[in-house]
Amino acid sequence: MTTVIDQAVQAQLIASTPESRAIPACLHYERNDPFAVHVSFPPSASLDGSAVEWTFGRELLAAGLRGPAGSGDVQMWPCGPQRTVLEFHAPEGMAMVQFDTGDLRRFLGRSYAVVPEGHEAGELDLDGGLASLLNDA
């Protein structure tokens, strides 16, 4: 069974200038990190020319597809029936990116096929994680 999901998607960077621009992005999910979703953007999407990756809860993604969700560095909400906005906050500034809602729903469904909703804790290797922490100390 697949334990890692990568899904290429097209996103729309919402800029303060009149022109927003299309940017590639990749959604990523792993069985060994069952609560997290990762989205990465290539260097061409950032102001400083470096690749950017954000990590946030899979639960936030599910909630944000239904209505406004998030109160920290990552917030999201539906923008009509076809688009979903993700807003990322960092000390350097803020970025708003629109995704096709269908792409996000497909990705979320694929992640549920790997680890069903509500079964995330059963995928965690707590003993291994604790042993690793103790060995690093």
DSSP file with accessible surface (Angstrom, degrees, kcal/mol):
  #  RESIDUE AA STRUCTURE BP1 BP2  ACC     N-H-->O    O-->H-N    N-H-->O    O-->H-N    TCO  KAPPA ALPHA  PHI   PSI    X-CA   Y-CA   Z-CA
    1    1 A M              0   0  169      0, 0.0     2,-0.1     0, 0.0   113,-0.0   0.000 360.0 360.0 360.0 142.0    0.0    0.0    0.0
    2    2 A T        +     0   0   89      1,-0.1     3,-0.1    29,-0.0     0, 0.0  -0.381 360.0 179.8 -63.1 134.9    1.2    3.5   -0.8
    3    3 A T        +     0   0   71      1,-0.2    28,-3.2    -2,-0.1     2,-0.4   0.478  66.6  50.3-114.2  -7.6    2.6    5.3    2.2
    4    4 A V  E     -A   30   0A  56     26,-0.2     2,-0.5    27,-0.1    26,-0.2  -0.998  62.8-165.1-132.6 137.0    3.5    8.6    0.5
    5    5 A I  E     +A   29   0A   4     24,-3.1    24,-2.3    -2,-0.4     2,-0.4  -0.987   7.3 178.4-122.8 125.2    1.3   10.8   -1.7
    6    6 A D  E     -A   28   0A  89     -2,-0.5     2,-0.4    22,-0.2    22,-0.2  -0.996   5.7-178.5-120.1 131.6    2.7   13.6   -3.9
    7    7 A Q  E     -A   27   0A  22     20,-2.5    20,-2.8    -2,-0.4     2,-0.3  -0.957  18.6-143.4-135.1 115.0    0.3   15.5   -6.1
    8    8 A A  E     +A   26   0A  89     -2,-0.4     2,-0.3    18,-0.2    18,-0.2  -0.576  29.3 173.7 -73.8 136.7    1.3   18.2   -8.4
    9    9 A V  E     -A   25   0A  10     16,-2.6    16,-2.3    -2,-0.3     2,-0.4  -0.941  31.5-121.6-139.1 161.3   -1.2   21.1   -8.6
   10   10 A Q  E     -A   24   0A 105     -2,-0.3    90,-0.6    14,-0.2     2,-0.3  -0.900  32.1-173.3-103.3 135.3   -1.5   24.5  -10.2
   11   11 A A  E     -AB  23  99A   1     12,-2.9    12,-2.8    -2,-0.4     2,-0.5  -0.836  21.1-131.4-124.2 164.1   -2.0   27.4   -7.8
   12   12 A Q  E     -AB  22  98A  50     86,-2.5    86,-2.9    -2,-0.3     2,-0.5  -0.972  16.9-143.3-119.6 113.6   -2.8   31.1   -8.3
   13   13 A L  E     -AB  21  97A  28      8,-3.2     8,-1.5    -2,-0.5     2,-0.7  -0.677  14.7-143.3 -76.2 123.0   -0.6   33.5   -6.3
   14   14 A I  E     - B   0  96A  60     82,-2.9    82,-0.6    -2,-0.5     2,-0.2  -0.814  25.4-172.0 -91.7 116.2   -2.8   36.4   -5.3
   15   15 A A        -     0   0   44     -2,-0.7     5,-0.0     2,-0.3    80,-0.0  -0.657  37.4-119.6-108.7 163.5   -0.7   39.6   -5.5
   16   16 A S  S    S+     0   0  132     -2,-0.2     4,-0.1     3,-0.0    -1,-0.1   0.685  97.4  78.4 -75.1 -16.5   -1.3   43.2   -4.4
   17   17 A T  S    S-     0   0   75      2,-0.2    -2,-0.3     1,-0.1     0, 0.0  -0.475 102.5-102.8 -83.6 165.2   -0.8   44.2   -8.1
   18   18 A P  S    S+     0   0  125      0, 0.0     2,-0.7     0, 0.0    -1,-0.1   0.778 102.9  73.7 -61.7 -26.0   -3.7   43.6  -10.5
   19   19 A E        -     0   0  139     -5,-0.1    -2,-0.2     2,-0.0     2,-0.2  -0.802  61.1-170.1 -96.8 119.2   -2.1   40.5  -12.0
   20   20 A S        -     0   0   54     -2,-0.7     2,-0.4    -6,-0.1    -6,-0.2  -0.592  19.0-143.5 -89.0 164.6   -2.1   37.3  -10.1
   21   21 A R  E     -A   13   0A 109     -8,-1.5    -8,-3.2    -2,-0.2     2,-0.2  -0.978  10.7-113.6-136.8 149.6    0.1   34.6  -11.5
   22   22 A A  E     -A   12   0A  51     -2,-0.4   -10,-0.2   -10,-0.2   -12,-0.0  -0.553  35.7-179.6 -76.5 138.3   -0.1   30.8  -11.9
   23   23 A I  E     -A   11   0A   4    -12,-2.8   -12,-2.9    -2,-0.2     2,-0.1  -0.996  26.7-118.3-137.2 144.8    2.5   28.9   -9.9
   24   24 A P  E     +A   10   0A  63      0, 0.0     2,-0.3     0, 0.0   -14,-0.2  -0.497  35.5 176.9 -77.3 152.3    3.2   25.2   -9.6
   25   25 A A  E     -A    9   0A   8    -16,-2.3   -16,-2.6    16,-0.2     2,-0.4  -0.964  20.5-140.9-147.4 163.2    2.9   23.5   -6.2
   26   26 A C  E     -AC   8  40A  34     14,-2.0    14,-2.3    -2,-0.3     2,-0.4  -0.992   7.4-152.0-132.9 126.5    3.1   20.0   -4.8
   27   27 A L  E     -AC   7  39A   3    -20,-2.8   -20,-2.5    -2,-0.4     2,-0.4  -0.790  20.1-169.7 -92.8 140.0    0.9   18.6   -2.1
   28   28 A H  E     +AC   6  38A  35     10,-2.7    10,-2.6    -2,-0.4     2,-0.3  -0.996  13.4 174.3-138.7 137.1    2.6   15.9    0.0
   29   29 A Y  E     -A    5   0A   0    -24,-2.3   -24,-3.1    -2,-0.4     2,-0.4  -0.997   7.9-167.4-142.3 139.0    1.3   13.4    2.6
   30   30 A E  E >   -A    4   0A  56      3,-0.5     3,-1.5     6,-0.5   -26,-0.2  -0.992  25.6-137.9-130.1 140.1    3.1   10.6    4.4
   31   31 A R  T 3  S+     0   0   53    -28,-3.2    -1,-0.1    -2,-0.4   -27,-0.1   0.861 105.9  58.3 -59.4 -36.9    1.8    7.7    6.5
   32   32 A N  T 3  S+     0   0  118    -29,-0.3    -1,-0.3     1,-0.3    93,-0.2   0.516 112.3  40.4 -78.5  -1.0    4.6    8.2    9.1
   33   33 A D  S X  S+     0   0   65     -3,-1.5     3,-1.6     3,-0.1    -3,-0.5  -0.543  78.0 167.1-134.3  64.7    3.5   11.8    9.7
   34   34 A P  T 3   +     0   0    0      0, 0.0    86,-0.1     0, 0.0    -2,-0.1   0.644  67.3  51.4 -68.5 -17.6   -0.3   11.2    9.6
   35   35 A F  T 3  S+     0   0  100     85,-0.1    23,-2.9    23,-0.1    24,-0.4   0.600  99.0  81.8 -89.6 -12.3   -1.5   14.5   11.0
   36   36 A A  E <   - D   0  57A  10     -3,-1.6    -6,-0.5    21,-0.3     2,-0.4  -0.719  50.9-168.3-107.8 146.8    0.5   16.7    8.6
   37   37 A V  E     - D   0  56A   0     19,-3.1    19,-2.4    -2,-0.3     2,-0.4  -0.968  14.8-156.4-120.2 140.8    0.0   18.0    5.0
   38   38 A H  E     -CD  28  55A  21    -10,-2.6   -10,-2.7    -2,-0.4     2,-0.4  -0.947   8.4-171.5-118.9 140.6    2.9   19.6    3.2
   39   39 A V  E     -CD  27  54A   0     15,-2.5    15,-2.8    -2,-0.4     2,-0.4  -1.000  10.0-168.0-129.3 129.5    2.7   22.1    0.3
   40   40 A S  E     -CD  26  53A  40    -14,-2.3   -14,-2.0    -2,-0.4    13,-0.2  -0.928   7.1-162.2-121.6 147.5    5.8   23.2   -1.5
   41   41 A F  E     - D   0  52A  15     11,-3.1    11,-2.2    -2,-0.4   -16,-0.2  -0.953  25.6-113.5-124.2 143.4    6.4   25.9   -4.0
   42   42 A P    >   -     0   0   37      0, 0.0     3,-2.2     0, 0.0     4,-0.4  -0.231  35.4 -99.2 -73.2 165.8    9.4   26.2   -6.3
   43   43 A P  G >  S+     0   0   64      0, 0.0     3,-1.6     0, 0.0     6,-0.4   0.834 119.9  66.2 -54.0 -32.8   12.0   29.0   -6.1
   44   44 A S  G 3  S+     0   0   82      1,-0.3     7,-0.1     5,-0.1     6,-0.0   0.706  95.2  59.1 -65.9 -15.2   10.3   30.9   -8.9
   45   45 A A  G <  S+     0   0   15     -3,-2.2    -1,-0.3   -21,-0.1     2,-0.2   0.617  95.8  74.8 -88.5 -11.3    7.3   31.4   -6.6
   46   46 A S  S X  S-     0   0   23     -3,-1.6     3,-0.6    -4,-0.4     5,-0.0  -0.678  77.8-129.5-106.3 158.0    9.1   33.3   -3.9
   47   47 A L  T 3  S+     0   0  186     -2,-0.2    -1,-0.1     1,-0.2    -3,-0.0   0.824 109.6  45.3 -70.3 -31.7   10.5   36.8   -3.7
   48   48 A D  T 3  S-     0   0  125      2,-0.2    -1,-0.2    -3,-0.0     3,-0.1   0.399 112.7-114.1 -96.0   3.2   14.0   35.7   -2.5
   49   49 A G  S <  S+     0   0   46     -3,-0.6     2,-0.3    -6,-0.4    -5,-0.1   0.714  74.4 122.0  77.6  20.4   14.3   32.8   -5.1
   50   50 A S        -     0   0   51     -7,-0.2    -1,-0.3    -8,-0.1    -2,-0.2  -0.870  68.8-100.3-115.6 151.1   14.3   29.9   -2.6
   51   51 A A        -     0   0   70     -2,-0.3     2,-0.4    -3,-0.1    -1,-0.0  -0.325  38.0-151.1 -63.3 148.9   11.9   27.0   -2.5
   52   52 A V  E     -D   41   0A  47    -11,-2.2   -11,-3.1     2,-0.0     2,-0.4  -0.983  14.0-175.8-128.4 134.6    9.2   27.3    0.2
   53   53 A E  E     -D   40   0A 116     -2,-0.4     2,-0.4   -13,-0.2   -13,-0.2  -0.999   3.8-167.7-130.8 136.4    7.4   24.5    2.1
   54   54 A W  E     -D   39   0A  49    -15,-2.8   -15,-2.5    -2,-0.4     2,-0.4  -0.950   4.2-160.2-118.9 142.7    4.6   24.9    4.5
   55   55 A T  E     +D   38   0A  72     -2,-0.4     2,-0.3   -17,-0.2   -17,-0.2  -0.981  21.5 154.1-123.2 134.2    3.3   22.2    6.9
   56   56 A F  E     -D   37   0A  17    -19,-2.4   -19,-3.1    -2,-0.4     2,-0.1  -0.939  46.1 -70.9-151.5 170.4   -0.1   22.2    8.4
   57   57 A G  E  >  -D   36   0A  32     -2,-0.3     4,-1.7   -21,-0.2   -21,-0.3  -0.381  25.6-138.7 -71.3 140.4   -2.7   19.9    9.8
   58   58 A R  H  > S+     0   0    2    -23,-2.9     4,-2.3     1,-0.2     5,-0.2   0.869 108.4  59.5 -62.0 -32.8   -4.7   17.5    7.6
   59   59 A E  H  > S+     0   0  167    -24,-0.4     4,-2.6     1,-0.2    -1,-0.2   0.875 101.6  53.3 -63.2 -37.3   -7.7   18.4    9.8
   60   60 A L  H  > S+     0   0   31     -3,-0.2     4,-3.0     2,-0.2    -1,-0.2   0.921 107.4  51.4 -63.6 -41.7   -7.2   22.1    8.9
   61   61 A L  H  X S+     0   0    2     -4,-1.7     4,-1.1     2,-0.2    -2,-0.2   0.949 111.5  46.9 -60.8 -45.8   -7.3   21.2    5.2
   62   62 A A  H  X S+     0   0    5     -4,-2.3     4,-0.6     1,-0.2     3,-0.5   0.933 115.7  44.8 -62.0 -44.9  -10.5   19.3    5.7
   63   63 A A  H >X S+     0   0   28     -4,-2.6     4,-1.8     1,-0.2     3,-1.3   0.900 108.7  56.9 -67.4 -39.6  -12.1   22.1    7.7
   64   64 A G  H 3< S+     0   0    0     -4,-3.0    -1,-0.2     1,-0.3    -2,-0.2   0.706  99.0  60.1 -68.6 -19.3  -10.9   24.8    5.3
   65   65 A L  H 3< S+     0   0    7     -4,-1.1    -1,-0.3    -3,-0.5    -2,-0.2   0.718 111.9  40.3 -77.2 -19.3  -12.7   23.1    2.4
   66   66 A R  H << S-     0   0  176     -3,-1.3    -2,-0.2    -4,-0.6    -1,-0.2   0.734 131.6 -37.3 -97.5 -29.9  -16.0   23.5    4.3
   67   67 A G  S  < S-     0   0   18     -4,-1.8    -1,-0.3     9,-0.1     9,-0.1  -0.974  91.1 -33.2-176.6-179.4  -15.6   27.0    5.7
   68   68 A P        +     0   0  119      0, 0.0     2,-0.3     0, 0.0     9,-0.2  -0.286  65.4 170.9 -57.1 134.9  -13.0   29.5    7.2
   69   69 A A  B     +E   76   0A  17      7,-2.7     7,-2.6    -5,-0.1    -9,-0.0  -0.991  25.6  46.7-148.2 152.2  -10.4   27.6    9.3
   70   70 A G        -     0   0   43     -2,-0.3     5,-0.1     5,-0.2     6,-0.1   0.185  36.5-160.5  95.6 145.6   -7.1   28.2   11.0
   71   71 A S  S    S+     0   0  119      3,-0.2     4,-0.1     4,-0.1    -1,-0.1   0.276  71.5  52.9-139.7   6.3   -6.0   31.0   13.3
   72   72 A G  S    S-     0   0   41      2,-0.7    17,-0.0    17,-0.0     3,-0.0   0.089 115.4 -33.6-115.6-132.1   -2.2   30.8   13.1
   73   73 A D  S    S+     0   0  108      1,-0.1    16,-2.9    15,-0.1     2,-0.5   0.700 127.3  47.1 -70.3 -24.1    0.4   30.8   10.4
   74   74 A V  E     + F   0  88A  13     14,-0.2    -2,-0.7    12,-0.0     2,-0.3  -0.987  65.9 167.3-124.1 125.8   -1.9   29.0    7.9
   75   75 A Q  E     - F   0  87A  56     12,-2.3    12,-3.3    -2,-0.5     2,-0.3  -0.954   7.3-179.6-131.0 151.2   -5.5   29.9    7.3
   76   76 A M  E     +EF  69  86A   0     -7,-2.6    -7,-2.7    -2,-0.3    10,-0.2  -0.990   8.4 169.7-151.4 159.2   -7.9   28.8    4.6
   77   77 A W  E     - F   0  85A  70      8,-1.8     8,-2.9    -2,-0.3     2,-0.1  -0.972  40.0 -92.7-162.7 153.3  -11.4   29.3    3.3
   78   78 A P  E     - F   0  84A  42      0, 0.0     2,-0.4     0, 0.0     6,-0.3  -0.446  26.4-160.7 -68.1 145.3  -13.6   28.4    0.3
   79   79 A C  E  >  - F   0  83A  55      4,-3.1     4,-0.7     1,-0.5     3,-0.3  -0.768  66.9 -44.9-126.4  78.2  -13.7   31.1   -2.3
   80   80 A G  T  4 S-     0   0   51     -2,-0.4    -1,-0.5     1,-0.2     3,-0.2  -0.221  91.2 -59.6  80.8-176.2  -16.9   30.2   -4.2
   81   81 A P  T  4 S+     0   0  119      0, 0.0    -1,-0.2     0, 0.0     3,-0.0   0.714 132.8  41.5 -77.4 -16.7  -17.6   26.6   -5.2
   82   82 A Q  T  4 S+     0   0  128     -3,-0.3    19,-2.4    19,-0.1    20,-0.4   0.618 107.9  52.3-107.8 -17.2  -14.5   26.0   -7.3
   83   83 A R  E  <  -FG  79 100A  65     -4,-0.7    -4,-3.1    17,-0.3     2,-0.4  -0.905  52.9-162.8-127.9 152.7  -11.6   27.7   -5.5
   84   84 A T  E     -FG  78  99A   0     15,-2.5    15,-3.0    -2,-0.3     2,-0.4  -0.998  16.1-142.3-132.9 135.9  -10.0   27.6   -2.0
   85   85 A V  E     -FG  77  98A   3     -8,-2.9    -8,-1.8    -2,-0.4     2,-0.5  -0.838   9.7-166.0-101.1 133.0   -7.7   30.2   -0.6
   86   86 A L  E     -FG  76  97A   3     11,-3.0    11,-2.9    -2,-0.4     2,-0.5  -0.976   6.6-161.5-112.8 132.2   -4.7   29.4    1.6
   87   87 A E  E     -FG  75  96A  27    -12,-3.3   -12,-2.3    -2,-0.5     2,-0.5  -0.973   4.2-163.1-117.8 123.5   -3.1   32.3    3.5
   88   88 A F  E     -FG  74  95A   4      7,-3.0     7,-2.3    -2,-0.5     2,-0.4  -0.926   1.2-162.4-111.7 130.1    0.4   31.8    4.8
   89   89 A H  E     + G   0  94A  58    -16,-2.9     5,-0.2    -2,-0.5    -2,-0.0  -0.939  18.1 157.6-115.4 132.9    1.9   34.1    7.5
   90   90 A A  E >   - G   0  93A  35      3,-2.6     3,-1.5    -2,-0.4    -2,-0.0  -0.924  56.2 -99.9-141.4 164.6    5.6   34.4    8.2
   91   91 A P  T 3  S+     0   0  131      0, 0.0     3,-0.1     0, 0.0    -1,-0.0   0.839 122.9  56.6 -56.3 -29.7    7.8   37.1    9.8
   92   92 A E  T 3  S-     0   0  169      1,-0.2     2,-0.3    -3,-0.0    -3,-0.0   0.651 124.0 -79.5 -77.3 -16.5    8.8   38.1    6.3
   93   93 A G  E <   - G   0  90A  41     -3,-1.5    -3,-2.6     2,-0.0     2,-0.3  -0.975  50.0 -68.3 150.6-161.6    5.3   38.7    5.2
   94   94 A M  E     - G   0  89A 102     -2,-0.3     2,-0.4    -5,-0.2    -5,-0.2  -0.941  29.5-165.2-133.3 146.8    2.1   37.1    4.0
   95   95 A A  E     - G   0  88A  39     -7,-2.3    -7,-3.0    -2,-0.3     2,-0.4  -0.995   5.8-156.8-133.4 142.3    1.1   35.2    0.9
   96   96 A M  E     -BG  14  87A  47    -82,-0.6   -82,-2.9    -2,-0.4     2,-0.4  -0.983  14.8-178.2-118.4 131.1   -2.3   34.2   -0.4
   97   97 A V  E     -BG  13  86A   4    -11,-2.9   -11,-3.0    -2,-0.4     2,-0.4  -0.993  15.3-146.6-132.7 133.1   -2.7   31.4   -2.9
   98   98 A Q  E     -BG  12  85A  41    -86,-2.9   -86,-2.5    -2,-0.4     2,-0.3  -0.845  16.6-172.0 -99.8 137.5   -5.8   30.0   -4.6
   99   99 A F  E     -BG  11  84A   0    -15,-3.0   -15,-2.5    -2,-0.4     2,-0.4  -0.907  35.3-100.1-121.0 154.5   -6.1   26.3   -5.3
  100  100 A D  E  >  - G   0  83A  47    -90,-0.6     4,-1.7    -2,-0.3     3,-0.4  -0.599  31.0-140.9 -69.0 124.1   -8.7   24.4   -7.3
  101  101 A T  H  > S+     0   0    9    -19,-2.4     4,-2.8    -2,-0.4     5,-0.2   0.884 100.1  58.4 -59.4 -37.3  -11.0   23.0   -4.6
  102  102 A G  H  > S+     0   0   21    -20,-0.4     4,-2.5     1,-0.2    -1,-0.2   0.896 103.8  51.7 -60.5 -40.0  -11.4   19.7   -6.6
  103  103 A D  H  > S+     0   0   35     -3,-0.4     4,-2.3     2,-0.2    -1,-0.2   0.921 111.8  46.6 -61.6 -44.2   -7.6   19.2   -6.5
  104  104 A L  H  X S+     0   0    2     -4,-1.7     4,-2.6     2,-0.2    -2,-0.2   0.908 112.1  50.1 -66.9 -40.3   -7.5   19.7   -2.7
  105  105 A R  H  X S+     0   0  132     -4,-2.8     4,-2.6     2,-0.2    -2,-0.2   0.912 111.0  49.3 -63.9 -41.7  -10.5   17.3   -2.2
  106  106 A R  H  X S+     0   0  140     -4,-2.5     4,-2.4    -5,-0.2    -2,-0.2   0.930 112.1  48.4 -62.7 -44.2   -8.9   14.6   -4.4
  107  107 A F  H  X S+     0   0    0     -4,-2.3     4,-2.3     2,-0.2    -2,-0.2   0.937 111.8  49.0 -61.6 -45.8   -5.6   15.0   -2.4
  108  108 A L  H  X S+     0   0   14     -4,-2.6     4,-2.2     1,-0.2    -2,-0.2   0.928 111.1  50.4 -61.2 -43.4   -7.5   14.8    0.9
  109  109 A G  H  X S+     0   0   38     -4,-2.6     4,-1.3     1,-0.2    -1,-0.2   0.902 109.2  50.9 -61.5 -41.1   -9.4   11.7   -0.3
  110  110 A R  H  X S+     0   0  108     -4,-2.4     4,-1.1     1,-0.2    -1,-0.2   0.889 108.9  51.7 -63.4 -37.9   -6.1   10.0   -1.3
  111  111 A S  H  X S+     0   0    0     -4,-2.3     4,-2.8     1,-0.2     3,-0.4   0.897 106.6  53.7 -67.6 -35.6   -4.6   10.8    2.1
  112  112 A Y  H  < S+     0   0   52     -4,-2.2    -1,-0.2     1,-0.2    -2,-0.2   0.795 102.8  58.1 -67.9 -27.4   -7.7    9.2    3.8
  113  113 A A  H  < S+     0   0   68     -4,-1.3    -1,-0.2    -5,-0.2    -2,-0.2   0.825 111.8  41.4 -69.6 -29.1   -7.1    6.0    1.7
  114  114 A V  H  < S+     0   0    9     -4,-1.1    -2,-0.2    -3,-0.4    -1,-0.1   0.918 138.6   7.4 -80.8 -49.5   -3.6    5.8    3.2
  115  115 A V  S  < S-     0   0    0     -4,-2.8    -1,-0.3    -5,-0.1     5,-0.1  -0.930  86.6-130.2-134.7 108.6   -4.7    6.7    6.8
  116  116 A P    >   -     0   0   61      0, 0.0     3,-2.3     0, 0.0     4,-0.1  -0.224  37.9 -88.0 -59.1 148.3   -8.4    6.9    7.4
  117  117 A E  T 3  S+     0   0  119      1,-0.3    -5,-0.0     2,-0.1     0, 0.0  -0.309 116.9  22.2 -55.6 133.4   -9.7   10.0    9.1
  118  118 A G  T 3  S+     0   0   62     -3,-0.1    -1,-0.3     1,-0.0     3,-0.2   0.332 105.9  84.4  89.0  -6.7   -9.6    9.5   12.9
  119  119 A H    X   +     0   0  115     -3,-2.3     3,-0.5     1,-0.1     4,-0.4   0.231  52.8 107.1-110.1  14.1   -7.0    6.8   12.7
  120  120 A E  G >  S+     0   0   26      1,-0.2     3,-1.9     2,-0.2     4,-0.5   0.903  73.3  57.3 -60.7 -43.6   -3.9    9.0   12.6
  121  121 A A  G >  S+     0   0   69      1,-0.3     3,-1.2     2,-0.2    -1,-0.2   0.833  98.0  62.3 -61.7 -30.1   -2.8    8.3   16.2
  122  122 A G  G <  S+     0   0   69     -3,-0.5    -1,-0.3     1,-0.2    -2,-0.2   0.678  99.2  56.5 -69.0 -15.5   -2.6    4.5   15.4
  123  123 A E  G <  S+     0   0   66     -3,-1.9     2,-0.3    -4,-0.4    -1,-0.2   0.562  84.1 103.9 -90.5 -10.9    0.1    5.3   12.8
  124  124 A L    <   -     0   0   67     -3,-1.2     2,-1.1    -4,-0.5     3,-0.2  -0.539  63.7-146.5 -78.2 136.8    2.4    7.0   15.2
  125  125 A D     >  +     0   0  115     -2,-0.3     4,-2.5   -93,-0.2     5,-0.2  -0.724  28.5 168.3 -98.2  79.8    5.5    5.1   16.4
  126  126 A L  H  > S+     0   0  126     -2,-1.1     4,-2.7     1,-0.2     5,-0.2   0.897  74.1  50.4 -64.0 -40.6    5.6    6.6   19.9
  127  127 A D  H  > S+     0   0  136      2,-0.2     4,-2.6     1,-0.2    -1,-0.2   0.934 113.1  46.1 -64.1 -44.4    8.1    4.1   21.3
  128  128 A G  H  > S+     0   0   28      2,-0.2     4,-2.3     1,-0.2    -2,-0.2   0.903 113.3  49.6 -63.9 -40.9   10.5    4.7   18.3
  129  129 A G  H  X S+     0   0   36     -4,-2.5     4,-2.2     2,-0.2    -2,-0.2   0.920 112.3  47.2 -65.1 -41.9   10.1    8.5   18.6
  130  130 A L  H  X S+     0   0   99     -4,-2.7     4,-2.5     2,-0.2     5,-0.2   0.925 111.7  50.6 -65.6 -42.8   10.8    8.5   22.3
  131  131 A A  H  X S+     0   0   44     -4,-2.6     4,-2.3    -5,-0.2    -2,-0.2   0.910 110.0  51.0 -60.7 -41.3   13.8    6.2   21.8
  132  132 A S  H  X S+     0   0   61     -4,-2.3     4,-1.7     2,-0.2    -1,-0.2   0.919 110.4  48.8 -63.7 -41.8   15.1    8.6   19.2
  133  133 A L  H  X S+     0   0  119     -4,-2.2     4,-0.9     1,-0.2    -2,-0.2   0.916 112.1  48.4 -63.6 -43.0   14.7   11.6   21.5
  134  134 A L  H  < S+     0   0  114     -4,-2.5     3,-0.4     1,-0.2    -1,-0.2   0.870 110.1  51.5 -67.5 -35.0   16.5    9.8   24.3
  135  135 A N  H  < S+     0   0  134     -4,-2.3    -1,-0.2     1,-0.2    -2,-0.2   0.830 109.0  51.3 -70.0 -30.7   19.4    8.8   22.0
  136  136 A D  H  <        0   0  129     -4,-1.7    -1,-0.2    -5,-0.2    -2,-0.2   0.676 360.0 360.0 -78.4 -17.1   19.8   12.4   20.8
  137  137 A A     <        0   0  117     -4,-0.9    -3,-0.0    -3,-0.4    -4,-0.0  -0.199 360.0 360.0 -78.2 360.0   19.9   13.7   24.4
